Amino acid sequence: MGAIALANLVAWAAFRIDKARARRGVRRIPERRLLWFAAFGGAGALIAMYAHQQRHKVDKRRFARVVWLLALLQLVAAGIVVWLVVR
């Protein structure tokens, strides 16, 4: 579970760094790379997008849907792992 927490922290940080770069007007992190971060840390990506007002990413409906799907898949995978360990 520590790896999942770390992946979410890294995803959150990547989205925050992208937002900071946008504010400074410098080159941003490509969306494809952000989606890779979200593939492993979907919850962290969602928190960064919604809690930190990254409206640009939220307004891109396709991008937001993919991040939501990745977060859901991560949650399902974590649930399966917990179920296998507990049973």
C-alpha positions in Angstrom: 0.0 0.0 0.0 3.0 2.3 0.5 3.7 2.1 -3.3 0.2 3.2 -4.1 0.5 6.2 -1.7 3.8 7.1 -3.3 2.4 6.9 -6.8 -0.5 9.2 -5.8 1.9 11.6 -4.2 4.0 11.7 -7.3 0.9 12.2 -9.5 -0.3 15.0 -7.3 3.1 16.7 -7.5 3.3 16.3 -11.3 -0.1 18.1 -11.7 0.9 20.8 -9.2 4.2 21.4 -11.0 2.3 21.6 -14.3 0.1 24.3 -12.8 3.0 26.2 -11.4 4.7 26.1 -14.8 1.5 27.4 -16.4 1.3 30.3 -14.0 5.0 31.2 -14.8 4.3 30.9 -18.6 7.0 28.3 -19.1 6.8 25.0 -20.9 4.3 22.6 -19.3 4.3 18.9 -18.7 2.7 17.1 -21.8 -0.8 15.8 -21.1 0.3 12.3 -22.2 2.9 12.3 -19.4 0.3 13.6 -16.9 -1.9 10.7 -17.9 0.9 8.2 -17.2 1.2 9.7 -13.7 -2.5 9.4 -13.3 -2.4 5.7 -14.5 -0.5 4.9 -11.3 -1.7 7.6 -9.0 -5.3 8.4 -10.1 -6.5 9.7 -6.8 -3.5 12.1 -6.4 -4.2 13.4 -9.9 -7.9 14.0 -9.1 -7.1 15.8 -5.9 -4.6 18.0 -7.7 -7.2 18.7 -10.5 -10.2 19.5 -8.3 -8.8 20.6 -4.9 -6.2 23.0 -6.4 -8.5 24.5 -9.1 -6.8 23.3 -12.2 -9.8 24.4 -14.2 -8.0 24.0 -17.5 -7.6 20.3 -17.0 -11.1 19.9 -15.5 -12.6 21.7 -18.4 -11.0 19.4 -20.9 -13.7 16.8 -20.6 -12.0 14.0 -22.4 -8.8 14.4 -20.2 -10.9 14.6 -17.0 -12.9 11.5 -18.0 -9.7 9.5 -18.6 -8.3 10.6 -15.2 -11.5 9.6 -13.5 -11.4 6.2 -15.2 -7.8 5.6 -14.2 -8.6 6.6 -10.6 -11.6 4.2 -10.6 -9.4 1.4 -12.1 -6.8 2.0 -9.4 -9.5 1.8 -6.7 -10.9 -1.4 -8.1 -7.3 -2.9 -8.3 -6.6 -1.9 -4.7 -9.9 -3.4 -3.6 -9.1 -6.7 -5.3 -5.7 -6.8 -3.6 -7.2 -6.1 -0.2 -9.9 -8.8 -0.8 -7.2 -11.3 -1.8 -5.1 -10.6 1.3 -8.0 -10.6 3.7 -9.7 -13.7 2.5 
